[in-house]
Amino acid sequence: MWALPEGKLHLSINLQSLQQLDVLASGKIENPQDATAYVRKSAALCVFGDSDPMTEEIESRLVAAELDAAKDPNKLVSDDQVAEAFNFISDEFQVPHPARLIASDILQYRSVMASIYPHLFNGKDVRGSRPVGTVVILYQLWYNGGVTEGVRKAAQLDRAPGSLRVTGGRIGGGTWTAAKDPNLIGREYQVAGYAYFAQRSPQDIRSFVDGVTTIVVKPGGR
């Protein structure tokens, strides 16, 4: 979980919320009302707080970006932007052994995730990610310390979007499973993230969130 002081903003994504987010992402966005509903419902599933004005600004930018992406595929968040945002997070958290990602890493990751959650994540044939999906990707990359070896191996199988399914908490329809060994880099990222939010002032954290948002949702469009 990412948590800001005084509980003003927090983020937690698990298997259940991923399934619910994928169902939610299957709906059409045709107008600002659709985009607003999608962003707000997604935020509720990810346990976002909404008491801080900063989150209202993030919401408005995400709504506009989701609507833009729905109307124009060229306005999806590029893999380069996602990689840049992850590397920014690594620097801000001062991770001891940061994983430096590039666009091809993000493409591998979202392609694998699309095989399980085809509406929330775009497969390799789509050039970019939807904004809400990008937030989820960044959370997962932070938690895992980048792209794990298991995901890289799964990417080589080149599975089609939606070809795997989750039943009873397990992934079916294929052979990919998460590694059992602890991910030490992932642990470094988790510890660094928790320490960052515990030690920084609300102003510092507001600046951090704005920095990430600005990278993936460019002011005035992309």
Secondary structure, DSSP 8 states (H G I E B T S, - for coil): -EE-GGGSSEE---HHHHHHHHHHHTS---SHHHHHHHHHHHHHHTT----SHHHHHHHHHHHHHHHHHHH-GGGSB-HHHHHHHHHHHHHHHT-SS-----HHHHHHHHHHHHTT-TTTS--TTSSSB-HHHHHHHHHHHHHHTSS-HHHHHHHHT---TT-SEEETTEEESS-----SS--HHHHHHHHHHHHHHHHS-HHHHHHHHHHHHHHHS-TT--
